[in-house]
Amino acid sequence: MLDHEGSVSLRCGRIELPKIYNADSPFAMGKANTVKEETDFTIIAHGLMVGIAQDAAAALPKSVTKARVLDTHTVKPMNEEAIVKAAKKTGRLVVAEEDLKAGGLGAAVTKTDVRTNPVPIEFVNLGDCYAESGDPQGLLQKYGSTAAAIVATVEKVKRRCWK
């Protein structure tokens, strides 16, 4: 961020997160990272939702569904190439974000999906309301930002479109 010329935004959470990256892990503005490689679905997330997406991928019945997890840590610029590659590889997307349904990561992924390689897509987000302040874990539960909600959304996409 220090080397980037222009505006940047950094979200700082209040809860302990799982360690996803090592000190030598690749990180570049505008480049997404595949943190779990699979073939049936892609769960696209960023921030604290990446760990939750990993938990969801682990909770899916492996004999039926295997989910790739893509960390789009930079929404602008968006790594459209990584999204197109994931959509072509898995054919179905679930976007998990702690943001409103209008705007944010979901909107950016949808624009890329529709314009390049349309595949079924669903969302786990805050819906159409601003979140309140409170206990972080309680708020994740209240607004459905959980591994169980992601699993249910993957199942919803699966019912809509069998690959």
N, C-alpha and C positions, 0 to 999 in steps of 0.2 A: 504494500500500500504506500510505503514511503517513496518508492521509486516511480509510482504511477502519477502521471500528470493529468489532473482533472479531479472531478468529484468522486468520492468513494463513500461507502457506508459500511460500518462494521457493527454487527449485532453482538451484544454481550449477554449471555444467559446467566441465570442464577443457580442452575442445577449442575451436578456433576454429570459429565458425559462420558461415554465409552471412548477409549483410545482407538481411533480409526487409522491415524497416520503416524509414522515414525518421523524422526527429525530429517531423514534423508528422502522422504516420500516426495514425489513430484507435486508441485503446486505452482500454477501459473494463472494469472488473471485471464479469464476468458476460456480456460481449458477445463472441461469436466473430467472427473476421475471415476473410472469403473471400480467400485470397491468390492463387488461380487459379480462374477461372470456366470451367467446362465442363459437359457435359451427360450423359455416359455413366456415370460413377462419381463417388462422393465419397470421398476419402481424408481422414479426420479425424485430426488429430494435435495435439500440443502440445510445447512445449519444443524440444529439439534434433531431434526427429522431424519437425518442420515442414519444415526444409531437406531432410531425407532424403525426405520425401513429395514435395516439389517435384522432386527428382532422379528419383524413380520415375515421376511424371507425365510428365516429359520423356522418359523411356526407353520409354514405352508406344508401340506403333506407332500413329501418329495416324490412319491410315486405318481402324483397327479400334476403338480405344478412346481416349477423351478424358476425363481425370480432373480433377475439381474438387479443390482442396485447401482444407480448412477448418481454421483454427487456433483451437482451443478452449483458449486460453491460461488460462482459468479453469475449473476442473472444478466448483468449488462457489463461487458458484452457476453452474450449467450453463446455457448459452444454448440452451434446448430449441427455441425458435422457429427458430434457425438450422439445427439438426439436422433438424427436421421439413421445413423448406423445401428443404434439400439432398436429403433422402430422396424427397420428392415430385418434385423436378426430375430427379434422376438414377436413382432406383429401386434403387440398390445402394450399400452402404457398406463401406469397409475402415477399421478403426481401427488406427492405428499409434502405439504408445506404448512407452516404456521403463519398463514396470511389470509386475507380476504379472498373470496372466490373471484372477485373482479380485480384484475391486475396481478402483479407479482409473477412468481415462477410459473404457475399454471397457465396464465395468459401467454407468456413467452413461449412455453413449450407447445401450446395449442397452435399458435401462429406458425411455428416451424413445422409442426405435424401436418396441418392443413395445406400448407404451401408446398411441401416437398414429398411426403410419403404418407398420405392419410391412413391411420390405423385407429382402432377403437381406443378411447382414452377416457379415464375417469379421474376424480379428484378427491383427496382428503384435505380439507382446509377449514377455516373458521366459518365458512358460509358467508352470510351477508350481514354480519354484525362485528363491531369492534369488541375485542376481548377486554375484560376488566382486569384489575390488579388482584393478586392474591397468591396463594401457595402455588408454585410452579407445577408440581405434580398434579394437584387438584384441578388446575386450569387445563392441563393437557387432557385429563379425563373428561372434564365438563364439555370441552369443545371437540372431543372425538379425535384428538391427535395422538392416537395410540396404535400399537402394533395390531391389536384386534380390529381396529377400524380399517387399517390398511389391508389386512387379510380379507375382511368382508368386501372391500372395494375390489380387490383382485378377483374374488369369487363372482362379484357382480359383472365384471368385464368378461369373465370366462363364460358365464351363462349367456351373455349377449352375443358372443362370437367365438365359436370353436375354431381353432386353427387347423 
